């Protein structure tokens, strides 16, 4: 099993003048530390206009800075929005980052999940899947030597040689975001790595791993001519401390992350409120005061606890044969100090044991891909809650304006 770290670059209100600069530099320090500790991947999102939830509209800039402060960790776009970026600009930036990082880029793609992000770029929720598919077909030929041309329903491109070219041939590994669980099956069918951003339980992971690899081996249907990337990664909330109680105390940003997902996800097309009209952190604090039991439940899920607790939980995940766990602990107002201590403790006392099992996992996977092991077709209907069984539940309510 491999391990990644994950960044939305969250910044709850109130905002002070230097907060965004400090947020970026703290995250780079954390990533540099993770590289030294032997973590395998670092994933950075692309989001636009999502106040408090994500201040990361330019992951290529952040990852380029990270490439100069790290040596081994893979640098993942988790994800690049093909709906809001022209394929030629995407190919140029991915290739430039691959050169700067000496071939460490993971090319995660996706559609965006919010009308707030799509509308300013003249995209809609209705056609975003079709635009993403067209973007994939357009961008892949741009990584090859020589010129290319493309004429699709959403992107048209005259004959040009898109430069530079990436270090990794024929292109960096392809992934797709799976914000809805059903998309995991689609990722397998398309032959792309699945980035599962819905915080699965071990049982759900087992079912969806089967669905993914069965789709890959039995129903492969690539969008165009690219190199497949059979991998499935799942995000888990994360905070490691000496005791379970201390880990939960340090992880208050995790329920905020869940709260923000629910708070915005319940609206039509996941539309965000107009700028400056809602203070999400204040809303979260109100919810927490009124729902102490639900808050405690939210901290009981994921990978939050002592090394021994996390070791026990990860052992369950390992039986599902997922390829990677992506650890999320830059959330809410979790402190830089606690995030670094969490990475260090986990990296020292838990992670090496499971990384050592990677050869056995690769042997299993090679047999699945070769048809030597046939996986059961498991009904995934019981595992369709993208938020998870212990996630924050919030009722509809009138929200306070920012500053109230």
Secondary structure by P-SEA (a helix, b strand, c coil): cbbbbbbccccccccccaaaaaaaaaaaaaaaaaaaacccbbbbbbbcccccccccccaaaaaaaaaaacccbbbbccccccccccaaaaaaaaaaaaaaaccbbbbbbbcccccccccccccccccaaaaaaaaaaaccccccccccccccccccccccccccccccccccbbbbbccccaaaaaaaaacccccccccccaaaaaaaaaaaaaaaacccccccbbbbbbbbbbbbbccccccaaaaaaacaaaaaaaaaaaaaaacccccccccccccaaaaaaaaaaacaaaaaaaaaccccccaaaaaaaaaaaaaacccbbbbbcccccccaaaaaaaaaaaaccccaaaaaaaaaaaaaaaaaaacccccccccccccccccccccccccbbbbbcccc
